[in-house]
Amino acid sequence: MTDYARPETLDHALGLLAAGGWRVLAGGTDLYPATPRRALDFAALDLTALPGMTAITETPEGLRIGAGATWSALAAADLPPACAALQHASRQVGGWQIQNAGTIGGNLCNASPAADGAPPLLVLEAELELASPRGPRRLPLAEFLTGVRQTALAVDELLLAVHLPRKALTGRSAFQKLGARAHLVISIAMVAARLRLEGGVIAELALSAGACAPTARRLAAAETACRGLPLAEALARITPDLLAADLAPIDDVRGSAAYRLEAAAELTRRTMEASA
């Protein structure tokens, strides 16, 4: 029979994890489908009883989103317009059953290149709160995601929360993704944009694309090229060539690199317009 533990304190959870042999369980929407047998054949460490794991709270620094917060909870939360992209993505993660069980922390730790949560969190300058027996640490999301199904999470570390700094909670944001159908699909490309206009020109712009490369990534060249321009001029600057160096897209069964570049450019223009 599978070993199972649901610790109620962080110290207990970290102690179990440090002892080895445990795999972390939150919503289970990635863990269970990846298990080839009828039952889990490993010891499951359920984090859902840890204090603060599901809470979405305002802090002096900005917003703290517990790693156990579900997509449904994020979609329904009272968040500023800058978080609209994250809420748009929350409503497109699988069906309602997945949204009710799946968690933002699990989405990031699973580290799929097509993880819906990553692009919106990148434009929000997200930092991850990690804990281990050695103590806590913070890590920018861009440094946490290191490759396909790979993260900077140490074997004895837990992801506790996502922090969104107040400076990134300005402007408005939007999220769009492209797949073979509208819902319940792995994306070919996805883009999040966060934009703030002042006097009719772009004062602040953050862009990120996912499902195109081994990890979601910021589109720094496009951000630089568009700041200080009226929106219409900025949209005309968004081309596949402008995105190519930052995006470095891959070929796979869902689409070629060239197609992904074209799709990412179109999605970037659309999300920027939707954020204005």
N, C-alpha and C positions, 0 to 999 in steps of 0.2 A: 504494500500500500504506500502511496506517495506521502512523504513527510510534508507537513504543512505547519506554518507558524504565522500568527498575526500579532506582532508585538504592538504594545500601546505606548512605548517610549522609544525615543531615538537611540538611547544608549543600548537598549535591548536589541534593537534591530541591527545596529552596527556590530554588536558583539556576535550575533549569529552570523552575519555576513563575513566577519573577519575569520570565523572558524572554518569557513569554506564549505562547499557542497550545496550552496543555495542559489536559486535563480529568483530574481525579483519579479513579483506579480503585482500589477495594479488593476487595470481594466481587463487584461487578458485578451484583448482583441487582436493583438499580434502574436502573443505567446501561444495561445491554443491552436490557431491555424497552422503554426509552424511545427506542431507536435505530430509526428506521424502515427502515433498509437492512439487507442481509444481513451487512455488515461495518461496523465503526466507521469513521466518516468524519472523525475528529479524532485528534489526538495524545493517547495515553493515558499518564498518569503513574501507574504502579503503585507503591503505597506498602507492599506487603506484606513487603518485605525490610528496612524500616527497623527499627533496634533498638528493642525494647520495644513495638512496635505491637500485638502479640498477647498480651502478658503481662497477667496479673491478679495483682497483688502487694499485700501489706500494707505500708503506709508509716507513719512516725510520725504523720502527719496522719489516716490512715484507710485507704482502699483506692484503688488506682490501677488503672483498667481501660484497657488500650491500645485506641485507637480501632479497631484491626484485629481485636479479639477477636470471634470468631463467636458467634452465638446458641447453638450447640451447646456451645461452651466455657463460656459463662456458665451454661447450664443444669446442666452437670456440675461446676462449681466448688464448692469448699467455702467457702460464704459464710455470714455470720451470718443469723439469722432475719429481721432487718430487711430483708434483700435478697430475701426470698421472692417479693415482687411482681415484681421484675425477673426472677427465674428462672421464675416462672409465665408472664410475657410472652414470655420466650425460647422457651418450648415451644409457643407459639401463633403464631409468626411463620412463615406459610406452611407448607410441608411440610418433611420432613427435609432434602431437597436444599438448600432455601433456608436452613435453619438451619445447615447445614454450611458455607455459603459467605458468607451475609450477615453484615455486621459492625455493631456498635453505632454506630460512627462514621458509617458510611454512612447508617444509619437516621436519625440526627440531622441530618446535612447535607442529606439529601433533603428534610427538613422537610415531610413530608406531615402534614396535620392528624390523620390516623389512624395515625401512627407508634406502634407498640406500645411502644417503649422510653421514650418521653417521660414519660408519667404516673408510672411507677415511679421514674424518675430524679429527677423533681421532688420526690417525697415524701422522697427521700434527699438533698435539698439539693445536687444535683450541680453541680460546677463543671467547666468545660471548659478543658483546657490547649491553647492555640493557639500557633503559632510562625510567624514571618515573618522576612524579612531585617532588620526593625526590632527583633527580639527577641521573647521570649516574653510571653504575657499569660494571665491567667485571667479567665473570664467565667462568671457563673451561667447555668445552662441557661435559666432564665426570660427572660434578656436576650438569649440567643443566638437563640432562636426568635422571629422578628419577624413572620411572616405565612405564608400558604400558599406553600410551596416557597421561602420566604425566610428567610435567617439573617443574623446580624451578621458572618459570616465575610468578611474582606477578600479581594480577588482574588488577593493574593499570600500568603495565610495557609493553613496546614494545621491540621486538628484532630488532635492527637497522642494525647490521653487524656481519660478522664472520671475526675474525682476525687470520692470520696464521703467527706465529713468524718466523723471518729470520733463527733462529737456526734449525727449522724443515723443511726448504726448501732446504735441502741437500739430496743427493742420488737420487735414482729412486724409483718409486712406481708402484703398479699394484693392480687391483681389479677383483675379480671373484665372481660370485654368482651361486647358484644351485637352480633350480626350476623344476616344473613338465614339463616345456617346455622352450625354449630358451628365449622368450621375452613375455612381457605383462603378467607377472606372479608374485605372491607374493613369495618371496624366502623361501626356506627351510633353507639355510645357505648362508652366504656371508662373505668374508674375504678381507681385505686390508692389504698390506705390503709396508713398506718403508725401503729401505736397502741401505747402503753405504759400499763398500768394500775398504780396504786399504791393499796393498801387498797380495792380494788373500784371506784375511780373513775378516770376518764381523766386521767392526768397529762400525757400528750403525745399529740398527734394531728396528722397531716399527711394531707391529702386532695388528690387531683388527678384531673382528668377530661380525656379526649382524645376526638377524633373528633366533637366537638360544636361547636367554634368554630375559627377560623383557626389557632390554636395550642392545644396542651395548656396547662392553667393550674391553679394551686392554687385550692382552694375555701376561701378565707380566712374567710368569714362562718360557714361550717359548722364549721370548726375552732374558732373562738372560741366559738361557741354550745355546743359539746359538751365543752370542757375543764372538768374539775372535776365532771362528772356521772357517775353510774353508767351503765354501758353501755346498759341498757334505756331509761333516760331520754334518753340522747343519741340513740339510734336513733329515738325518737319525735319528736325535733326535726328530723330530716332530711326536708325537704319540697322540692318543686320551687321554691316561693317563696323558700326559704332559699338555694338554689343559683343563682337566676336572675341576680343582679347580677354574680357572679363568672364565671358560665359564659357568659352571653350567646349562647345556641346559635343555629345557622343552620338555615334550610330548604334541603334539597336533595333529590335523587332518592331518597336512602336513608331519609329521615325528616324530619318537620317539626320545627320548634323546640320546639313543645309536647311532642311525643313524646320528643324527646331529653331534655328536662327531667325528664319522668316516669321515663324509663329511667335517667338519671344518678342520680336520687334513690334508686331501687331498688338500683342497683349499689353506691351508696355505703353503704347499710345492709348489704348483703351482704358487702362487703369489710371493713367495720368489724367485723362479727360474726366473719368468718374470721380477723381479725387478733388477736382477743382471746385 
